[in-house]
Amino acid sequence: MSILPPRKLEIFIGATKRDLGPARLAVINAILERGQIPSGMELWAAGNRPPLEVIAKHLERCDAHIMMVGSRYGSPVEGTDGISFTEWEYRQSEGKRPIIPFILNSKSLTQLRKSEKDKRERDRETKKKLDKLRNELLRTKYVKEFRAGGSLGELQRDAILAIDELLASNEIPDTAGWIPSNSYEARTARDIASNPFLRRELDQLSRFSTVGKRVGIDVGSKEAMAKAFWWNMQGRIRRNNYFNLFFESGSTTAFVSDEFVRAVADVADDGMPCWHIRTNNILSLMHFDLHTSINTSRFPEGIPDPEDHYGAIFPNKWRQLLEPFPRRPRRFYAAESDAVKDMRKDFNQLSSGRKNAPPKGCKAYEINDGPLHLVLATASGLDLDNPVKHFRGPHVGSHPNMLFKRAIFASKHPVVLFLSAEKLGNPFQIGKCYPVFGPDEPWEDAVKDYPLAICIGYEWPIRSKPTVGLPSEELERRNSQKYILDCLTKLGFRVPYFDGGFPPNYDAASRGTGAIMCANELFTKLIPVD
């Protein structure tokens, strides 16, 4: 017996009643078979259609719409230009919820039209409206065809497959559906609702909607990066005394911090220096505070800006520096440059001591105060070959994040940039992105002058919810090992640290996931490969 999903979608069924009654019943059975909720049949229980506002309100409650179009166009809606109820319902759902059309095939339509006795359905204009609607629906994504006189069991199986296809897609929002009252989700919601302290924290976290949504995107590749990084790198990190870690903001870094807690922090460090954790990532900060006794602090001081949907911690005074998205590459303004310099200085003075001092005579590592930190960072994307040179490199979604990342990169501490494969080659979008680097400090120079590594996680075939807006062919290309290695080599990250390699209890092969990390030569001087 299959386990029903924790949430049930309410699926509206629209069809002409006189000719598609049995077919409609087959679709209802398919919806029930998949553990979902069929909706709409009660509207006709009394034999008459309810007012339009009632149907519209009912549709608004539904998460998907199955419409069936046979040989009849259907009764017209009063007060419209002769549009039928079935098409009117379709127009109400269009652009608001996924639609699965079942269309009578052309051969069956021709046969049934010959025997049609209804004068209105035989009318030339009515036929034209039906043909126009059919042609429009036949170009939609989930359209299916059925035949007159065909097996209702066959139609039911086709409907089941169509529902499964929809459920496997990314078109059902996380907020859709009904949750059974005895499910884990419902019990958790009741517990939170009855606890004023938890409710307050959840209300605060829900303001950071962007990072919350991104935690559920590219889960396979993010998990692979976190697993592979700590499995392959924790020995090197310990041997080279990088017990000072900085977890930068971002959902990917939250996965990295979560795996650190599971795989590294739980291991006893008898006789070894204690870990010192700094972060401006609200998710990582909560993780460390709730699940470890590690010395953890936020940097910089402050709380996440409630108006910033990323949940990152930046200096409050930076709100006075806010600048709009750049339309063209530009140098930092004087106030921005000062803010970056001050942040870089503060970051380099986080604590005293030089237990992991850089090699002597290495100009790139002349940091005056404090120990080196290993910085674990991420970005919204990495533009590889933008025709506008200074829009290349990592880009982010907020002005404070741009300043902070520039300061962290330029601090000359070793940085590992974690990116899902979909973000490798993700183009800079004018009006939506801020470039971390620019004319005053090009990305090409940063790759040569700063100790950097890039860790790329990939997943194919895609099982997780992927980055939206990429066709399947492009997703497959970006998630190939060859593409990843070629890109990293061209960027100057030619020293491989790992290509795969996971804990024994993590079956990456069955998941179709993997991770690759390469670095520039400056990074290897601080954390050698061997």
N, C-alpha and C positions, 0 to 999 in steps of 0.2 A: 504494500500500500504506500502510495506517495505521500510525502509530508506536505501539507498545504503551506503556501507562503504566509509570512507573518502579516502581510497586508493584502486586502482584497480590493481589486479595482471594480468600480461600478461602470458597466459598459452599456450605453444606450443602444437600442436597436430600432432603426427606422426602416419601414417597408410599407408598400401598398398592401392592404389587408386582403382584398378579394382574391388576388392571384398568387400571393406569396405566404399565405397562412402556414402551410406545412413546412415550407422552407425556413420560415421565421422560427418555428418550433425547433428545427434541427440546430439552428444557430444558438438558441437559448440553451439547448442541451450541451452544446460545445462549451459555452461560457461556464456552465455549472461544472462540467467535466474538468475544467482547468482551475476550479476553485475560486472563480470570480463571481461577481454579482450581476445578473442580467437586469436591465432596467428599461422601462418603457411600456411593457405589456399592460400594466395597470391603467394606463391612460385610455385604453379602449375597452376596459372591462364592462362599462355600462353601455357599450355600443355607440357612443358618441364621443367625438373629440372634445377635449376641454379647451378653454380659451388659450390663445397663443401665449399669454404671459405665464400661464401655468406650465405649458410645455417648455418655454424658455427657462423658467426657474428650475425645472427638473433637469434640463440639459446642463445647466451651470454646475449641478452637483456631480455630474458624471465625469469620469476620467478618460474615456475613449468612446468612440462612436462607430458602430457597425451599421452600414446602410446597405439595403438590398434594392436593386433596380432591375425589374423584370420587363415585361412587354407593355406594361401600363404606366402612364405618367402619374396618375393619381388625381385625387380631388383637389381643386384649386383653393387657395387660401383667400378668404374675403379681404378686400381692401388692398390687394396686390395686383400686379400685372399678370394675373393668371398663373402664378407660380404654384406648384403643387406643395402639399404638406411635406412630402419626402425631401424635395429640394429645399424648402424653407428650413427644415431641420438641419440639413447639410450646411446651409449658409450660416446658421447660428453657431455651428461647431467649427467652421472653417477658420484655421489659424489659432484656435483656442485649445484644441485637443486632438490627438491622433485619430484619423479616420480610416477605417478598413471598408472599402466598397466591394460588394459582391455584385457583379454585372452579368446579366443573361447574355450568353454568347450570340453572335450575329445570326448564325443558322437557326437557332431556336427563336430568336426575335422575328425573323422573316416568316417562319411557320406560324407562330401565334398571331401575328398581325393579320394573316389571311383569314383566320377564324374569329377575329374580334367582332363582337356584336354591339358593344357600347358605342353609341354615336359620337360621344365626346372624344373617346380614345381614337376613333377612326378619323377625327378631324385632322386636316393637314397641319395646322399650326401646333396642335398638341403633339403630333409626331415630331415636328421640328424641335420643339422644346425638349422632348425626351432624347432625341438624337444628340442635341447639343450638350445635354447633361452627361450622357454616356461618353461622348468624346472627351469631355473634360476629365471625368473620373478615370478613364482608361489610361490617362497620362500620370496618375498619382502613384505614390510609392508602393502602397500595400494592396493594390487592386487585385482581385481574383475574379475569374469567370466561372459560371456554372451553366449547366444545360437543362432545358425543360425536359421533364420526364426522367431525369437522372435519379440515382439512388440518394435518398435522404441521408443514408449512412455515409456516402461519399462526400456529400456537402458538409456533414458534421465534421468529418475528418479534416477537410480543407479549412474549416473554420477554426479547428483546434490548432492546426499548424500556423494559421495566420495570427492567432492570439499568442502562441509561443514566440513567433517572430517579433511581435510587438513588445512582449515582455522582455525579450533579450536585447532590445534596442535601447537607445539613450533618450527616447522621446517621452518617457513617463517621468515626470518630475518627482523628486523625493517626497514632496508634500502630498502626492496623490494617494488615494485609496483609503480604505477603512482598516483599522487594526482590531483584531479580536480582543475582547476584554481580558482573556486569560493569557495573552501573549506576554513575552518578556518585555516588549516595548511598552505595552499598556501598563503592566505592573510597575515598570520604572517610572512612567509618567505619573502614576498615582502617588508613588513614593515621593517624587519631587514636589508634586502639588501640595502634599501634606506637610512638607518640611520648608518653613520660610527661609532658612539659611541656604539650602540647596537651590531653592527657587530664585533667590536673589543672584546667586552665582550664575545660574543658567541664563537668567535674563541678561546679565552682563556679557556672557560669552556669546549669546545669540546676536549681539550687536556686530560682532566680527564675522559677518556673513560670508565674506569672500574667502577667508582662510578656511572657514567651516565647509564650504562647498568644495574647495580644492582638495581637502583631505580625502574626499570620495572619488577623485579623478586620478587616473593612471596609478591605481593602487598597486597593480602587479609590478610595474617597473620601480616604483618608489620603495616597495618592500624589498625587491631584489637588490637595489642599491644599498639599503641599510644593512641587510644580511651579509652581502658580499664584502662591504667595506669593513665592518668590524671583524669578520672572520679572517680577512686577509691582512688587515692593517693594525689590529690592536697590539700584536707583538712588536711591530716596528715602532709604534707610538710609545710603548712602554720602554723599549730599549734606548730610545733617544730622548727619554725624560719629558715627553709632551703630556704632562699631567695637568696642564692649564688648557682647557678647551673653551672655545666660544661657539655657541650654537646661534646662528643668525636667524632672522625671522623667515617664515615661509612654511607651507604645509609639508614640503619634502624634508626639510630639516626636522620637522616634528617626527617623521618616521625614523630618521637617523637617531634622534635622541631617545625615542622609544626603544629601539634595538640596543642602544648603549645601556639603558637601564636593565634590559632583559639579559644581555649577553656579556656585559663587561662589569657593570657596577655591582652585580650580585656575586662576582668572584672576589674572594678575600685577597687583599693586597698586603699581607703580612710582610713587614720589613721594607715596604715600598712607600714612596711619598703618596700623600693623599691627593685625590683628584680635586681640582678647583674648577668650578663650572661658572661661566658667565653667559648670559643670554639676553637678547631683546625679543625673544619669541615667547609669547604668553602661553602657548601650548606646552612648549618644552619646560618653561618655568614651573608650571603646575605639575608636570610629570615628575620632575626631580623633587619637588617639595613633598609630593604625596607618596612617592614610591622609593625614595632613597634617603640616606642620612648624609649625603655628600654636601660639602660646603658649596652652596649655590647662591648666586646673587644676580640681580638684574643689572645690566649695563646697556644704556645709560640709566641713571636714576629717573624714576617717574613711573607713570602708569600708562597703559595704552590709550591713545586718543580715542574717545568714544565715537568720533566722527570718521575715524579711519577703519575701514572694513577689514583690514588685514590683521588686526590684533597685534601690531608691532609696537615696541616701545622706542620712542625717539625723544630728544630734548623738547620740552614744552615750548621753549623760546623759538624753535624752528618754525612754529606755525606763523610767525611774523615774516618768514622768508618765502612763503608759498608763491610759486610761479606756475603759470599754466603750462600745459603740454607744449613742448617746442615744435614749431612748424618747420624749423630748419636747424642744423647743427649750430651751436653757439658755445663760446667759452663761459665758464662760470662767472657770474657777477661777483663783485668784490665781497659782498656779504656772504655769498655762498662759499667762496674760497676760504674766507676766514672761519666759517663754520666747519668746513672739512678739516682745516689745519688744527683747530681746537679739538675736534673729535679724535683725530689721529693722535694728538699728543696725549689726550686723556686715556686712550686705549693702550698706548705704550707705557703708561704709568699705573696700570691696574694693580700691580703689586711689586714688591722689591725682590731683588735676588736675580742671579743669572745662572740658574742651574742647567739651562739648556742654551748656553750662549752660542751664537753662530760662529762659523769658522773665521779666524783672524784674516784681515786683509780683504775680506769679501765686501765690497762697497755696498752691494744691494742689501746687506743686513746690518748696517750701522744704526742700530736702535739704541738710543741713549739710556733709557730707563726701563726697568721691568723685564721679566722673563718673556720668552717667545710664547705665544699662544698658537695652537692649531685652530684655525678658523674653519668652520663647516657652514657653508653658505649655499644659497640657491638664487634663482632669478626667474622672471616671467618667460624669458626666452633668450636665445643666443643667435643673433643675426650674423650669418656667415659671409654673405656676399652682396650686401645692399649696394646699389649703384651710388648712393650717397655715402661716401667713405666713413664719415664720422657718426653714422647711425649703426655701424657694425659693432658687434660685441654684445655683452649682456645688457638687457633692458628690463625695466621694472615698471610698476603701475602707479607709483606715487612719488612726489617730489622729495619728501623726507627720506624715503628709501634710496633714492638716487644719491643723495648727499652721504648717507650713512655707508652705502656700499663703496662709494669712491674712497671714503676715509679708511674703511677696512682693507680694501685691496691695496691702497697706497701705504698702509702701515708697515709693509714689508714683513709681516708675519706670514707663515705658510698658509695658503688658502686652498681648500678643496671645494670646488663648485659642483654641486649635485644637480643634474638635469635629467628629466625623463626624455627618452629619445624623440618624442614629439616636439620638444622645445629646442632640439638641436637643429638649427636652420629656421627657427620660428622668426618670421620677418618682423622688423620694427614697424609698428603701426603709428603713423602720424596722427596725433590727436588722442591717442590712447596710451602711449608709452613715454617713458623718460630714459634716455641713454645714460648708462653709468659712466661711459667715457665719451670724449669729444675732442674738439680741436686743440684744447690746452693739454690734453693727455690722451692720445689715441690708443685704442685697444691694441693695435699692433705693437706699440711700445710697451704696454703693460705686460703682454705675454713674454717679452724679452727681459724686462727689468724686475719683475716681481716673482717670488716663488709660488707658482700656481700649479694646481692639478685639476682635472675634470673627471668626474665620475658620471657615466651615462647608464641609466637603466632602460632595458627594453623588454617588450612583451609581444610575442606573435605566435599564434593568432591572438588578437586582442580579446581578452576576457573581461578586463576591467572597463569601467567607463572612461573612454579616451577624451583627449582634448577635442573640443568641438570644432567644426569647420574644416576638417581635413578629410578628403576622400580616401577610400580604402587603399587605393594604389599608393598614395603618398604615405599613409600610415605604415604600410608594409615596407616601403623603401627606407623610411627613417628608422624603423625597428630592425634593420638588418645589421649584422656585425660588421660587414664590409663597409657599409656607408658610414657607420660610427667611427671605425678606425681610420678611414680615409679623411674624414672631417678633422679628427683630432690631430692627425699627422700634418695636414695642411696648415692647421692653426699654430703648429710648433710644439704640440704636446706629443713628443716622440718616444718618451721613456715609459714602457708599459709596467704597471704595478700588478694588475690582475685582469684576467678575462674569464669571468666565472669564478668558481670556488666558493662553496657554501657550506654551512654547518651540516652535519650528517642527517639531521632530522628535517632538512628543508629540501624537498624534491623539486628543484628548479626545472628539470627537464619536463616533467608532467605538467607544469604550470606554463611552460613556454616562455619563461623569463630568464633574464641574464643581466649582467652588469660588467662594465669595462671601465677601468681607470688608467689614465695616462697622465704624465706630468712633464713640465719643462725641466731643464737641467738645474736651475736654481733650486727648485723644490727638492730634487734628489740630494743636494748638498746638505740639506737640513734633515731630511728623512730618507736615508739611503734605501734603495730597493732591497738589498741583501741585509 
